[in-house]
Amino acid sequence: MKKTKEFIKTIIKTKRFLYLTIIIVIVLFGVTLNIALGAFSNNKVNEFINTKVSNITYYLSINGYPGLILEIGAHKEKSFDLNVKPLETYDTKYEVVYDICVDSTCSSYQENIDGLEIFYSSLSIDGISGIIAADSSKSIRLVIKNDTENNQYLKLGINSGFVHNTLDMKNLIVNEYEDNFLGSNILSQYGGLSNIKEPTLDIFSAINTENENNLYKTIDDYGYSYYYRGAENFLNNNLLFAGMKWKIVRINGDESIKIIYNGKCLDELCETTNEDIITSSYNLNFDDNKYVGYMYGELSDTRENAVKNEIESTIKETLDSWYETNLLGNEYETYISNTLFCNDRRLQSEIGGEETGLGFGKENTIYAANYRLNTNKTPNLKCGALNDRFLISEKLPLIKYPVGLITADETSFAGLISSTDNLTNYLKTSYDWWTLSPYSFEEELAKVIYISSSGSLLNNNVNSIYGVRPIINLKDDVKITGAGSVSDPYIIIK
């Protein structure tokens, strides 16, 4: 019995020793870990810790599109938005890095090139480095300047690590660029490109509110377009250019910027202006479907012949004459982009509506814009038929000058609807004016959509005399001063 008790005491002592040993090991581990974390906080990290963690993954997009390679033309500056979204379930540390590619495929890289620089935009929403939460994203605006003789290609990426890592960047973006690109300034007013959303479809059944100020996105023929919707007194989309007042309509998918004529400056500072109303019929003739065309065919015995771009409309001649007088050959013309204009001559039956005529001769016909805006309330910025896209082209020399008209769909995106007055919208003027959108051919009358002086989408015979508001597109690299308000409009820097 005595031996048994001594044996049990021996076991207890042994267990106590083991317990004590385990406790000591845990304490020592904790002290070691604390020292390590202290080293992190003091940036005293070893070589292993000071490298990026390659298995941390992100989704990256440039201007809303997947892909990491960016092209910039020779002697050109470009601003762009890099969006970073983590694919991990934990917070990480990130830093933006880049490589200079030898070609568009980025099959290999080259050293830094004299004359090629990348900057951090002063209008960026987020920094080029920092911590990103697992359920968030970062929108980083950058600027590339290429003063070389060739197009250059950059591949963007992320140097990543855990929150306690200290990272070494191989291509550090350290210089800030005072970003005065027009596109950057428009987007920054609404929280940056990644903050701009597509509208809900029900919005197009009502006019804008009297104090609405929005920038939405949708798809056009080039990509994502960012367009203004709202009231004149609340939108900062006012621009002075070439001695004239303009309203900015949208940033096109090719990053050019669409503007609509809004009057003439009578002094250098544009403190005194007038509407300087340009007037024209859409076409002098009206008794055939072909006369809804911006250009049209000599014959109208088939649909194909009716929509041939052979004869210029009356309104096209008016616009060309205006361009020759105000922009051709002067210093301002170099700022203008060759971006397409759409005279959508598709039939409503071609976009889901009922059969309503054949679109040539004297056949009663309902056109696509009529169906979209009156029946479905679904405006669209894509130009469905190649034959209805007008731009300067060596292959298809459809127009002489990069000037045209707004579409009825664009006015719907802006906040106008059919047969409803809208006295606050930024597109409203004191006179009626034409759009580029065919409406119908009925009772032997070709009709096109126009905007009334009360801000309503209406339609009338093409031989009616209404106002003409030229549309031009500015290049994506134009720079400005000002804030875009009525009292402090954007002004293009020469």
Helices and strands as residue ranges (DSSP letters): H 2-41, E 58-62, E 65-66, E 69-72, E 76-86, E 92-101, E 109-110, E 116-121, E 129-132, E 138-146, E 152-161, E 176-177, H 182-188, G 193-195, G 201-205, E 213-219, E 224-230, E 238-241, E 244-251, E 257-265, E 273-274, E 278-281, G 289-292, E 295-296, H 303-306, E 311-312, H 314-326, G 331-335, E 341-342, G 348-351, E 365-366, H 368-370, I 371-376, G 386-388, E 389-390, H 408-414, E 433-442, E 445-451, E 457-461, E 465-468, E 471-474, E 480-481, E 490-492
